[in-house]
Each structure stands twice: as structure tokens, then as C-alpha cells.
Amino acid sequence: MEKLSNKQLTLSIFILFTSFFLINPYALAYQVQPMSAEIKPVGKQSQYSLRVDNTDSFPVSLEFIPWLVTQDEFGKNTLSPADNDLLVIPMTAVIQPGKSQTIMVRYLGEPVIEQSQTYSIEINQVTVAMEDVSASELGIAFNFKTMLNVTPDDSKAELNAKSFQSHGDTWNIEVVNSGNRFAKITEMEWVVSDGNHSVTLDRDNIKNFVVGKMVMPNASRIFTVSQIDKIDMANASVKIKWLQQ
């Protein structure tokens, strides 16, 4: 048998992968909006709605699970059950083809919180036996995790770059958030300077250089930063500003 070259093997895998999504009409069964939200701990703003659209031609069965999210300094998330903090109605749903389902999420935790808390609503596609739907039509089950932040009034992030460490062509920069609100990477503006040149990484281009998503309140986070043109990273300093949205 003739052995495929790396280029031929890569092309074959690409064609197989692409063909699956083109031929199999059940590959993507539903859509979820919004993928992230922010609410308050009390009052009318202590709840929000998820909308799930069944974009396919067969029924989809889903379950909705609330989690409390904590994060270490490298951005690794740990999930803990949050049934006592979040009320999710309904917790399961079967959505017919072309139809939508609204999921209500309400915060029931402590009414007075000192800092923002991060949660996730996990949406799992459940395989169930349905009439007129064969096993081959069920395809692959897709799961989503949406993000929810509960923030007290007048909360804000206070960000500072604490330390730098070189790792070949990249740098690890420790960012400390001494505020009581989480901060997303798209809510930050980084000014990187080596004394001779200065570059501003705003919310439009920061993702091109910085790997990571957010910093929890009263916590630190280590971000990986790629080399920035014209900046001598060995002598660089960083000023970080939180851009309130």
C-alpha cells in the first residue's frame, strides 16, 4: 500500500472533517443566546433569560445545570454546584424543530455580596428515544457553557501588572485585580512601553497578543503575552486600565 505524505494526510483529514458537516445535517442542532450575561444580586435585574433555538429538523432534548465558577492564577476553572444560588426554569426541555425555548435564570443567593461572583449555565444535549427519529439522525451531542456574572452596585476592577517572566518568544505577566469586580480582557487597555517605544493594546487588538479571558476580583491572573513589534520586552513595563462598559 502506498504511504500518504503528511500533506496528503492533512488534506484527507480536512476533506473528511468538512464532508461530515456538509453531509450530516444534524451536526449543529441548536443555538444559545446570550453566551454571557451580567445581573445584580437583588431587584428586577437579578434575573435574565436564555434563548435556545432549535435550528435543525429533529427535536432536541436539553438539560440546564448551574455552576459556581472559581479560577486559579493560570485561568483554570473549577466548577461547584450552584443549585442554592441560581434558580433555572425549566431545568430540562425538549425543543421541536424550528422552535425556540426561553430559559429563566434567577439569582437566589446572598442579597448583599462584597464582590462579583461568576457562574456558568451548562447546557447539555441529552440523547433520548424519540418516535420517527432514528439513531443515525441524532448525530453528535453538543454541549455549551454560558457565563453569568452577579455584580454588586458600584463595583469596579483595579488592575496592575505585578511581574514579568520570559518564556522564549512569549512573556508571562501577572495581573493583580485588587477591585471587587471581575474584568474581561476586552474591558482592558494595556500600554506596553520599553522606554523608547510605546504600544497600546486596546479592546480591538488585545486578543492578538494576550492569551486569556478574565481576572477574578481580589485575585491575580497570569497572562501569556506574545512578542510585540518594536518593544524590547526585557525592559518593558505595562500599565493596565479597566475600561468600564
C-alpha positions in Angstrom: 0.0 0.0 0.0 1.3 3.5 -0.9 2.1 5.6 2.1 0.5 9.0 2.2 2.7 12.1 2.7 2.0 14.5 5.6 0.5 16.9 3.1 -1.8 14.3 1.6 -2.8 13.0 5.0 -3.7 16.5 6.2 -5.8 17.2 3.1 -7.6 13.9 3.6 -8.5 14.6 7.2 -9.6 18.1 6.2 -11.9 16.7 3.5 -13.3 14.1 5.8 -14.0 16.7 8.6 -15.6 19.1 6.1 -17.7 16.5 4.5 -19.1 15.4 7.8 -20.5 18.9 8.4 -21.7 19.3 4.9 -23.3 15.9 4.5 -24.6 15.4 8.1 -27.5 17.9 8.5 -27.6 17.1 12.3 -24.1 18.3 13.2 -25.3 21.6 14.7 -28.6 21.1 16.4 -29.2 24.3 18.4 -28.0 27.8 19.2 -27.8 29.6 22.5 -28.1 33.4 23.3 -26.6 35.2 25.1 -23.4 33.3 25.8 -22.5 35.8 28.6 -24.6 38.0 30.9 -24.4 40.2 33.9 -27.1 40.7 36.6 -27.5 42.2 40.1 -28.0 40.3 43.3 -31.4 41.8 44.1 -34.3 43.5 42.4 -35.6 43.4 38.9 -32.1 43.0 37.5 -31.4 39.8 39.5 -32.6 37.6 36.6 -32.2 37.1 32.9 -33.4 34.8 30.1 -31.5 32.4 27.8 -33.0 31.8 24.4 -32.3 28.4 22.8 -33.2 27.9 19.1 -33.5 24.5 17.5 -32.1 25.2 14.1 -32.4 21.6 12.9 -35.1 19.3 11.6 -35.4 17.0 14.6 -36.4 17.5 18.2 -33.5 18.3 20.7 -33.6 17.4 24.4 -31.6 19.6 26.7 -30.8 19.9 30.4 -29.6 23.1 32.2 -27.2 22.9 35.1 -26.0 25.9 37.2 -22.4 26.0 38.4 -20.3 28.4 40.6 -17.0 29.2 38.8 -13.7 29.8 40.6 -10.4 30.3 38.8 -6.8 29.8 39.6 -3.9 32.2 38.6 -3.5 30.4 35.3 -7.1 30.7 34.3 -8.1 27.1 35.0 -11.8 27.0 36.1 -13.2 24.9 38.9 -17.0 24.2 38.9 -19.1 23.7 42.0 -22.8 23.0 42.2 -24.8 26.3 42.4 -28.4 25.0 42.8 -28.8 27.0 46.0 -27.7 30.3 44.3 -29.4 30.0 40.9 -32.9 29.0 40.0 -33.2 27.7 36.5 -36.7 27.3 34.9 -37.2 24.8 33.2 -34.2 22.6 34.1 -35.0 20.3 31.1 -36.7 21.0 27.8 -37.5 19.2 24.5 -37.5 21.8 21.7 -39.2 20.9 18.5 -37.6 21.6 15.0 -37.6 25.3 14.2 -38.9 26.3 17.6 -37.3 28.2 20.5 -37.3 27.9 24.3 -36.8 30.6 26.8 -34.9 29.6 30.0 -35.3 31.9 33.0 -32.3 32.2 35.4 -32.8 34.0 38.7 -30.2 34.7 41.4 -31.3 33.5 44.9 -28.0 33.7 46.8 -26.9 36.2 49.4 -28.6 39.6 48.6 -25.5 41.5 49.8 -22.2 40.5 48.2 -18.9 42.2 48.6 -17.6 41.3 45.2 -18.8 39.9 41.9 -19.4 36.2 41.6 -19.1 34.2 38.4 -21.4 31.3 37.4 -22.0 29.1 34.4 -25.1 27.6 33.0 -24.2 24.3 31.4 -26.4 23.2 28.5 -26.2 19.5 27.7 -27.8 17.8 24.8 -29.4 14.6 26.1 -29.9 11.6 23.8 -33.4 10.2 24.2 -35.5 7.7 22.3 -38.0 9.6 20.1 -40.5 8.4 17.6 -39.7 8.9 13.9 -36.1 9.7 14.8 -33.5 7.1 14.0 -30.3 6.7 16.0 -28.2 7.8 13.0 -30.2 11.1 12.8 -29.3 12.0 16.4 -25.7 12.7 15.3 -23.3 14.2 17.8 -24.5 15.7 21.1 -23.3 19.4 21.5 -22.8 21.0 24.9 -22.4 24.7 25.8 -21.3 26.6 28.9 -22.6 30.1 29.2 -21.2 32.6 31.6 -23.1 34.7 34.2 -21.6 37.3 36.5 -23.5 38.7 39.5 -22.1 42.1 40.4 -22.9 44.4 43.3 -23.7 48.1 42.6 -20.7 50.4 42.1 -18.3 47.5 41.8 -15.2 48.1 39.8 -11.9 46.4 38.8 -8.5 47.8 39.8 -5.8 46.3 37.6 -2.0 46.4 37.9 0.8 44.5 36.3 2.9 42.9 39.0 5.7 40.8 37.5 7.2 39.7 34.2 8.8 36.3 33.3 10.3 35.4 29.9 9.5 32.1 28.2 11.2 32.1 24.9 9.2 34.1 22.4 6.4 34.8 25.0 6.2 36.5 28.4 4.1 35.7 31.4 2.7 38.8 33.0 1.0 38.6 36.4 -2.0 41.0 36.6 -3.5 41.8 40.0 -7.1 42.8 40.3 -7.5 44.5 43.7 -11.0 45.6 42.9 -14.3 43.9 43.7 -15.4 43.3 40.1 -14.2 40.8 37.5 -12.6 42.2 34.4 -12.7 40.7 31.0 -9.7 41.1 28.6 -11.9 43.1 26.3 -12.5 45.6 29.1 -8.8 46.3 29.5 -6.4 48.6 27.8 -2.7 47.7 28.1 0.0 50.3 27.4 3.3 48.5 26.9 6.5 50.6 26.9 10.2 49.8 26.9 11.3 53.5 27.4 11.9 54.1 23.7 8.7 52.8 22.2 5.1 52.5 23.4 2.2 50.4 22.1 -1.4 50.5 23.2 -3.3 47.2 23.2 -7.0 48.2 23.2 -10.1 46.1 23.2 -9.9 45.6 19.4 -6.4 44.2 19.1 -5.5 42.9 22.6 -6.6 39.4 21.8 -4.0 39.2 19.1 -1.2 39.5 21.7 -2.7 38.3 25.1 -3.9 34.8 25.8 -6.6 34.7 28.5 -10.1 35.9 29.1 -10.6 37.5 32.5 -9.4 38.3 36.0 -11.5 37.5 39.1 -12.0 40.1 41.8 -9.3 40.3 44.5 -7.2 37.8 42.7 -4.2 37.6 40.3 -4.0 36.1 36.9 -1.0 35.2 34.8 -1.4 36.1 31.1 0.8 34.9 28.3 1.8 37.8 26.0 3.4 37.3 22.6 6.2 39.4 21.3 5.2 42.9 20.3 6.9 44.6 17.4 9.4 47.4 18.3 9.1 46.6 22.0 12.1 45.3 24.0 10.1 43.0 26.3 13.2 42.5 28.5 12.9 46.2 29.5 9.1 46.6 29.2 6.6 47.9 31.6 2.8 47.6 31.4 0.1 50.0 32.6 -3.4 48.4 32.6 -6.6 50.4 32.6 -10.0 48.9 33.2 -12.5 50.3 30.6 -15.9 50.3 32.2 -18.5 49.2 29.6 
